[in-house]
Amino acid sequence: MIRNFRDRLKALIRDLGWGDGMLRVAARFLSSISDGKIELRKYYFVSQPVSAEPLLPANRGLSIVVKQTDRQHPLVRRFPRPPQVIAARFINGARCFLATKDDNFVGFLWLQQGSYLEDEVRCRFTPVPEQRAVWDFDVHVEPDHRSGLAFARLWDTANRFLREASIEWSVSRISAFNPESINSHSRLGAFPIGSACFINGRRWQILLSGMSPYFHLSMDEKNVPEILLKADPSHRKSYSRFLSKTSSGAIGQKA
């Protein structure tokens, strides 16, 4: 048992580094002793330039069709997210890019202009300047398609939309405990602009961040902190683990 724990700890430190590896251990411990009632999450915030060049040649991946869609599309019912979450995204003005193959659901990518109210923690994320930056979130590709071209097709379509709208940057958050997602962002040219830790109980939440508001205590859902995320390279942060290399090359999902 001790040996298994030691091996798992070594694997975490190898993949995440000492700081994030030990935070991951703390997160599991808090969840275990509280019967899942206390959760610890750490996010990196990243800024990704809207690419002027497509990821794929014009003749690749054409069997995968990506189009912007609304909540009336019949495949929306098959999205692997709670229906109330999907409904709230559309109500708040988020844009959904749906990928299909032979009319079957393959994946999606979401964009939000202006502020985004996170559904995993109690926080509002606002990319700035708002005229040149958007929030991207929940890029999902079905497991059977993660080794294919769906991810690139989604981003090529989204980037084309953003270029036409004169948007230069796409900002998002990724879990510090997900090295595959970190590497996916790195390959797309993303760079870190900040980080934050959230400790959530049943009703309360503690926010610790390297940017304003730095510390925030919330005791109910009406008290929501906001983090302004400056998208341009002058606000680049140096996080060695963000540039880590892992054995996995998966780019099928951002988390």
N, C-alpha and C positions, 0 to 999 in steps of 0.2 A: 504493500500500500504506500509506504513512504517512498519507495523507489519510483512508483508510478507518478506520484505527486511531483517528485523531483524532475522526472522526465518531461511532464507536462509544463512545469515551470520553465525549464530550459527552452522548450519549444516556443513558449510565449515570449521570452526574452529575446530569442533569436529572431522572431518575426516582428516584434513590436518595439524592441529596445527595453532598457531597464525601467524607465519612467512609465511608459504606457503599459508595459508588461505587468508591473506591480499594480497599476491602477486597475487592470483587467482582473487581477487576483482579488483586489479589494471589492470590485463590483460583484464578483461571484460570491464572495463571503457575505456581503451585505444582503444580497438577494436570498442566500441560503438561510441566514439567521432570522430574517424577517418574513420567511415564507413567501418571498416574492413581492412583498409590500414596499420595499425600498430598492430603488434602482439608481445606479451610477452610470452616467454616460459622459464620454468626452468626444467632442467634435473638433475637427480641423475645418476651418473655413478656407475655401480656395477660390481663386479667380482664374478663369479660363478664357483665353482670347478667342473671339469668333474667327474661325479659320477662313482664309480667303481661298484656300484650295480644298477640294473634296478629299475625303479619306479613301474613296474608291474610284477607280476609273469609271467612265460613263457606261461601260458595257458590263460591269460587274454587279451582281446582286439584284438584277432586275426582277427576279421572281418574288422578291419581297417588296410589297407596296407600302409606302408610308404616306399617310395623309393626316392633316389636322381634322379632328372630329369633335362632335358635341355629345351631350349626354343621351341623345336619342338613338345613337348607333346601337344596334342589337348586341354587338360584342362587348359593350360596356358592362353588361351584366356578368361577363366572364372575367372581369378584371380581378386579380387576386388581392383585393383590398376590400375592407368593409364598405358596403354601399353608402353609408352615411358620410364616410370620408370622401369618396369619389364625388358625391353630390355636393358637398361643401366646396370642393375644389372648383367645380364648374360655377357654382354660385359666386365665388370670390373672383372669378374672372381668369382662372388659370387656363392655359392652352394645352390641349392634349394632342400629341402626335402618336397616332396608332399605326403599328406595323402589322401587316397580315401577309399570309402566303396561302394562295388558293382559298381565300376568304376565311381562313382560320387565324385565330389570335396568335401573334408572335411576341408582341411586346409593346411598350409605350415609353414615352418621354414627356415630361411636363415642364412648362415654362410659366413663370409668374412675373408680370410687370409690376413694379412697386414692391410693397411690403408683402412678406409671406408669413402667415401665422402657422408655425410648426405644429404638426399633429402628434409628434413623438414626445416633445417636452413643451413646457409653457413658455414660449418666447416668440417674439416677432423679429424676423430677419429682414433688413432693408438694404439692398445693394445701392450704392451711390457712386457716381451721379446717376439718378434715375433715368435720364434721357439716353444714357449710353450703356446701361447695365441691366440685366434681368437675373432673376433667380431660377436656376434649373434644379429639378428634384425628381426623385423616384424614377430613375431610368431602369426599366425592368425588361429583361429578355427571358422568355420561357426556357427552361433547362435544355430542352432538345435542340435549341437554336443558338446556344451560347458559344459554340465552337464555329459558328458560321458568320455571316455578314450582316446580321440584323442590327447589331450594335452600331456598326459604321453607317448603315443606311439611315438609322434614326438620327444620328448626329449630322450626317450630310444634309438631310432635309431640314433639321432644326437650324443649322448654321445658315442655310440658304435663306430661310425665313428671317433670321436675325440680321443678315447682311442687308436684305431689302428694307428692313425697318431701321437701318443705320445704327444698330446696336453693336457695340465693340467688345463687350465683356459678358460672360456668363458666370455667375457666382453660385456656389453651393456649399453644403456642409457634408462631410464624410466622417464616419466613425473612426476614431483613432485605433479601434480594435479590429479594423478590417484592412489588413495589408494589401489584399488583392485590389480593393477599391482605391487605395492610395496609389498603387502602381498604375491602375487604369487612368486616373486623373493625370498622373505624371506624363504618360504617353500621349495624352491629348494636349500637353503644353500647360497644364494648370500649375499654379504656384500658390503656396500658403500665404494667407493674409491675416490669420489669427486663429485662436482656439478658445474653447470654453468647456467647463465641466458643469454638469447638472446632476444634483442629487435630489431624487423625487421620492416623497412619501405618499401616503394615501391622499392628502390634501395639500401638503406643504411642498415647497421646492426651494433649493438653494442653488444659486448661480455663482460660479467663480470663473472670471474671465480675464484675459490679458488686455481687454479693451473695455471701454465704457459700456455698461455701468460697473464693471469690475466685480462688485458683489451685489447680490440682490436676493432678498428673502420674500417669497410669495406665500401667502397663507390661503389664497382662494383663487379661482379661475379668472376673477376680474382683474387681478393684479398681474399684468403681463409685462415683463421687461422687453425692451427693444435694443437690438444691437445693429448699429450702422456699419456696413461692410464696404470699405473703399476699394474699388475694383482695380485701380490702375497699379502698375508695377512699382511705383514709388512706395507702396505700402506692403511690399513683399516682406515676409518674415522668413527666418532661417530655422527650419525644423529638420534635423538630420534624418529622423525616421520617415518624414514625408518622401524623401528621396531613396528610401530603402528598396532593395531588390528582394523579391521572394521567389520561391521555386515555381509559383503558379503564374501563368500568363493570362489568366482569365480576364476578359474585359466585358463580360456579359451583363454586369449589374453594378450600379452605384448604390452605395448605402450610406 
